[in-house]
Amino acid sequence: MPRIIAIDYGLKRTGIAVTDELQIIASGLTTVPTETIFDFLKSYFQQENVSKVLIGDPMQMNGEPSESATIIDGFANQFRIVFPNIEVVRVDERFTSKIAFQTMIDSGLSKKQRQNKALLDEISATIMLRDYLSRKMI
């Protein structure tokens, strides 16, 4: 079965999470500098069979698009052009950063470790993917 990846796209860094081959477990993969995201994905897709990519859909509490929505929409559109054979699913990413930060606290990471924004982005992508998988299995 092909893998699913989730992308927490940001201006500086992009967090990436991936499923196992059975699409049961979501795990953090890495965080890459945003300017290298397409090079990273091209290389990854050559090594792994990926059928679907989740891209965060940033919204405000009232359901309106957030300030970063235009930037992420541009990334999603470019992704569809570069990788036309991979399905793109937009997922609500509200609260993922807050949940990721709380996860870091609950995991016992030190204050210095919690300041690692790359880890925060990777955990945020993992949360998006985990939530998607849990809805898919219902």
Stockholm file with secondary structure:
# STOCKHOLM 1.0

chainA/1-138         MPRIIAIDYGLKRTGIAVTDELQIIASGLTTVPTETIFDFLKSYFQQENVSKVLIGDPMQMNGEPSESATIIDGFANQFRIVFPNIEVVRVDERFTSKIAFQTMIDSGLSKKQRQNKALLDEISATIMLRDYLSRKMI
#=GR chainA/1-138 SS CCEEEEEECCSSEEEEEEECTTSCCEEEEEEEEGGGHHHHHHHHHHHSCEEEEEEEECBCTTSCBCTTHHHHHHHHHHHHHHCTTSEEEEEECTTHHHHHHHHHHHTTCCHHHHTCHHHHHHHHHHHHHHHHHHHHTC
#=GC SS_cons         CCEEEEEECCSSEEEEEEECTTSCCEEEEEEEEGGGHHHHHHHHHHHSCEEEEEEEECBCTTSCBCTTHHHHHHHHHHHHHHCTTSEEEEEECTTHHHHHHHHHHHTTCCHHHHTCHHHHHHHHHHHHHHHHHHHHTC
//
